[in-house]
Amino acid sequence: GFVDLTLITSDGTVVGRRSELSLKEFATLLRGFYGKITSQRPLASSNASSETSRLYSLFIEPIDEILDREQVTSVLVSADRGLQAIPFSALAHQGEYAVKKTSFSFTPSLALTDLSVPLADTKSEGILIMGSSEFSDLAPLPFVGQEVENIQQVYEGLAVVEDQFTSQRVITDLKSSTQPLIHLATHADFKGGKPDQSMIHTRDGFISFEAFKSIRRERKSDPIDLFVLSACRSALGDSDSEMGLAGMALQAGAKSAIGSLWYVDDIATSAFFSQFYRYLSRGMTKSSALSMTQRDFASGSIKITGSDVVAPSGDILLSNLSASQKFNYPRGFRHPFFWSGFVLLGTPW
């Protein structure tokens, strides 16, 4: 088998590269890579024979020289099925993760991605934040309240949380709101198969994939600029539903969406998006804000100090962690499990 890479630079230059490999070997690499990430085992990023290094040599090394020469800092990836769930940011070369110099975003199709629309002034137009920390039949998300407060510190907008976070209210507000930024902090799950098996959980039930299809029509004059799912396994799709629940946001008319590739850690997720919106509010592109946050996590700059999760600036992202909660992070948040699963779909700016 082989992997074909086609790089199109900003000036329209097209470069092709091909890497040959055994399909059996490739499957073994992916299993080993995913297994180490999800179990938080060391990736041995400095070892050239490790899974993360070998995958880097397949997908990034063939075009590395061109990326450096053209000073490319952001790459929009359109990958075939079977490759869409690879966290490119966690691929590594000589001990350095790819995200250190490159930000990645993804699209199901370049033809369906509008790259010509100017960057919107989202900060002046606000955000709609929705979510809950308690659910009737699911584990609580105890730091959602702090996550919401942190976002409200940098963005004005409407918060629909806790008892207000019902299925009917979510759909109604998504259709009628004019805020370009949407943030959902809740449980979500993608289940391969029929669309109604993928869902976002609310305080009183859930919202299926199908329910989001009418949002595009209702918000035609006020399209969503960014739809963030601060939730579990929301970006992973299959042949029946491209790019999972985050892809659902694109179908609802959002220019961009952020979701996760696996069942993410609750505390790390709340800290991640608290930091992400700080960067986004400074005028960074979505892709840059995401990669900067990932770099902060990968470098250990976001750490637990006392009972707080602290940003590189010294600002507190989360507070009042219990001793048992801190016990789950003996090495902090450096491991790619905590940060590389968050992916941006659609327009990178």
VENFENDA-V151083 format. One record per backbone hydrogen bond with DSSP energy under -1.0 kcal/mol. NH is the residue of the N-H (numbers start at 1). CO is the residue of the C=O. Records with the same first field share a line. If there is no record, write none. Layout:
NH=CO / CO
This chain:
3=19
5=17
7=15
9=13
12=9
15=7
17=5
19=3
21=1
26=22
27=23
28=24
29=25
30=26
31=27
32=28
33=29
34=30
35=31
36=32
37=33
38=34
39=35
40=37
41=36
47=44
50=47
54=50
55=51
56=52
57=53
59=55
60=56
61=56
63=60
67=63
68=64
69=65
70=66
72=67
75=103
77=105
83=80
86=83
88=86
90=87
91=88
93=96
95=45
96=93
98=91
99=89
100=97
101=98
102=98
103=73
105=75
106=344
107=77
113=110
122=120
126=122
127=156
128=181
129=158
130=183
131=160
132=185
141=133
144=141
147=143
148=144
149=145
150=146
151=147
152=148
154=151
155=151
158=127
160=129
162=131
164=161
165=162
166=164
170=166
171=167
172=168
173=169
174=170
175=171
176=172
177=173
181=126
182=226
183=128
184=228
185=130
186=230
189=199
197=194
198=195
199=189
200=207
201=187
202=205
203=165
207=200
209=198
212=209
213=210
215=212
218=214
219=215
220=217
225=180
226=180
227=256
228=182
229=258
230=184
231=229
233=262
235=260
241=238
244=241
246=234
247=243
248=244
249=245
250=246
251=247
252=248
253=250
254=249
255=224
257=345
258=227
259=343
261=341
264=262
269=265
270=266
271=267
272=268
273=269
274=270
275=271
276=272
277=273
279=275
280=276
281=277
282=279
283=280
284=279
287=348
289=285
290=286
291=287
292=288
293=289
294=290
295=291
296=292
297=293
298=294
299=295
300=297
301=296
302=296
303=310
305=308
308=305
309=318
310=303
311=315
314=311
317=309
318=309
321=307
326=322
327=323
328=325
329=326
332=329
338=335
340=336
343=259
345=257
346=106
347=255
